[in-house]
């Protein structure tokens, strides 16, 4: 493929991405104006989806990351403002954490589908958030487990640090 063809393909993808962004923002504002709905809580979700579309068309992982994060935050805000409005306390936090975890998983999914380079690392913070979200939703004894984990997690850092020190020392010998 020649350089001219690559430049033309990149320009087409950028035009497509910007076109989708403008159409999305325009539809967002139009629906808000016509219906009078306050779409403020859904704004992070919409912005996240725009980043996901942009990153998918441009095949850039760097755009998928804020897209996934904003989509997760936005979904959590939208769910707590809508169907889960009656929740309070720990259950509310659990729903938000699960939504946020889904946003991190979206980074891995979209990277595999569109960038062709799977980013596995977002599953780590996403998995931790999902675990915490489930414990918050379960409540009761699960909250005690969460309390103990909150106090004991530095032990994991110490163990990993010692492993790295000892492993590195083994490399130098």
Residue, then its C-alpha position, 0 to 999 in steps of 0.5 A: x500500500x502506497x503512502x498516498x493511499x494510507x494518507x487517504x484512508x487515514x483522512x477518511x477515518x478521521x472524517x468518519x470519526x468527526x462526522x459521528x461525533x458531530x451527529x452524536x452531539x447534535x442528536x443529544x442536544x436535539x433530544x434534550x431540546x425537544x423533550x425537555x429531558x435533563x440529559x446531564x447525568x447521561x453526558x459522561x456515557x455519551x462522551x464515552x461512547x463518542x470516544x469509543x467510536x472515534x478510537x474504533x474508527x481510528x484504531x487507536x487504543x489511546x482513545x478507547x481508554x477514556x471511552x471505556x472509563x467515561x462509559x462506565x462512569x456514565x452508565x453508573x450515573x445513568x442507572x442511579x439516576x434512573x432505574x436504580x434511583x431507590x437504592x441507597x448506601x452500599x447497594x448504590x455503591x455496588x451498582x456504580x462499581x459494577x458499571x465502572x468495571x464494565x467500562x474497564x472491560x469495554x477497553x479490552x473488548x474494543x481493543x480486541x475488536x478494532x485495534x487488533x491488539x488486545x489490552x488485557x491490563x484493564x481487566x485488573x482494575x475492572x476485576x477489582x471494581x467488580x469484586x468490590x461491587x458484588x461485595x457491596x451488593x451482597x452486604x452483611x458478612x461480605x462487608x466484613x470481608x471488604x473491611x478485612x481486605x481493605x486493611x490487609x491489601x498492603x501485604x500483597x504489595x509487600x509480597x510482590x515487592x519482596x518477590x521483585x527484589x529477590x528475583x532481581x537479586x537472582x538475576x544479578x548473581 
